[in-house]
Amino acid sequence: MPINERNATDFKNELGNTLKKAEGFREKLYYDGKNIATIGCGFNVTLKEILKKVCDKKYSEPKMNEEEFTGLLNAINGVKAKTKENLRSKVSEYLEGIKTKDGKSTKFGKFELDDDQIINILPEVVEIFRDGLNKKLAYTSISLQESMIDENSIGSNEYIALMSMTYNNPSLVGDGLKAHLRARNRFGAWYEIRYKSNADNEIGIAKWRFIESNELKMRTITEGLKEMSWQT
């Protein structure tokens, strides 16, 4: 079966739902499997660009000034013993030290996100990865997202799968997968995502790859055999 794109009926929300199923939503700070300080839907808040997007949504009124923001970034990156308890304590201690002008109360609330805030931040974090993915999809049949993804965006299930992989780790959309996409080989792309992008057979990664490969709708052995015969 060649790759003929299958349009998502509600592209922005379907992309968000795929990332939510794969990554999950976390309202409080934690360290991910690579000991990276994270919140929300895998938001890497050790990176200035991503933390800025989180703070702009979380602290819109009053907004953080540059000095306050830099202090928060330093607090996150300055934790020595990397446990979620230490991370949360360090950030809380920093924020509680920033007072209003009268000095009677803290200027900013807890560094936590609810589901609505995560959903609102997510497209802006995805935007960081969009251009890189588009470049990798050159000379494939996958339609690119030429502008920031919003409620009016039209896109495919295939792009959702590939963006989810890029969001997890940009290197996952590598030469092998790109070769299958350029050859319009749906089964090859499905197999690459489902099995070859999790060499260590980690359960959490397997869950992520299962969700993404399902976006390609290659779910049966019969379809795979048909694809193999189509390629020969």
Beta strands, then each sheet from edge to edge (+ up, - down):
strand 1: 26-31
strand 2: 37-40
strand 3: 43-44
sheet 1: 1+ 2- 3+
end
